[in-house]
Amino acid sequence: MWGARGYVVAIEPIPEMVRRLRLNVASNGFGNVSIFESAVGEERGTSHLYIYPRNYGQSTMALRGGTEIKVNVEPLDSDHRCGWG
């Protein structure tokens, strides 16, 4: 998938999807994956995310219905790595 020296940075703001991702990573014994429970935006802060439980792929920060949750937002730095840590 990414090779022996590769590293995966997974960014996911939806708590249920983070839970599933962590389970998948642990079940498959992946050690080179970092998971960040956050959305990506221009500035650090919080935002509202509208999720669609039957299709998380339709989730959006634009007000269009769905279930509203509050999520953390983090910018990417100039090296395209997350600004966390």
Stockholm file with secondary structure:
# STOCKHOLM 1.0

chainA/1-85         MWGARGYVVAIEPIPEMVRRLRLNVASNGFGNVSIFESAVGEERGTSHLYIYPRNYGQSTMALRGGTEIKVNVEPLDSDHRCGWG
#=GR chainA/1-85 SS CCCTTCCEEEECCCHHHHHHHHHHHHHTTCCSEEEECSEECSSSEEEEEEECTTCGGGCBSSCSSSEEEEEEEECBCTTSSBSCC
#=GC SS_cons        CCCTTCCEEEECCCHHHHHHHHHHHHHTTCCSEEEECSEECSSSEEEEEEECTTCGGGCBSSCSSSEEEEEEEECBCTTSSBSCC
//
